[in-house]
Amino acid sequence: MGKLDVLTEYQEQCLLVEYLEIKGYKFSKIAQETFTKSWAVKMRNKMSGLRRGVPDMIVILPTKYGNQLLFIEMKRLTGGRTSPEQIEWIKELNQVPGVTAVEAHGYEQARKIIESLLIN
């Protein structure tokens, strides 16, 4: 498989969104894109609470223990790098009762994680 054959993180996340919609789960992307050349926009984002490293997706899952929040940091199958801020968010979120935070390399891994948490 060549570099061009690997789906982008965006494409992998779109597949996950399709799956979540079919399943009927409540979810949202957490809008964290912060690239801008404008220092005014950067400051406005920071002042309004935008923080680096927050996972890409939040999903409410029905589990055997009741509803659970799942945060997913999506990465492509190869080449994705997890920032120190992302690692810290995942670590901190996993200390909250009823919350699971994971890094998923591709749609298939994210789907398998979701299915492992569901009511069987």
Secondary structure, DSSP 4 states (H G I P E B T S, - for coil): --GGGSPPHHHHHHHHHHHHHHHT-EEEE-------S-HHHHHHHHHTT--TT--SEEEEEEETTEEEEEEEEEE-SSS----HHHHHHHHHHTTSTTEEEEEEESHHHHHHHHHHHS--
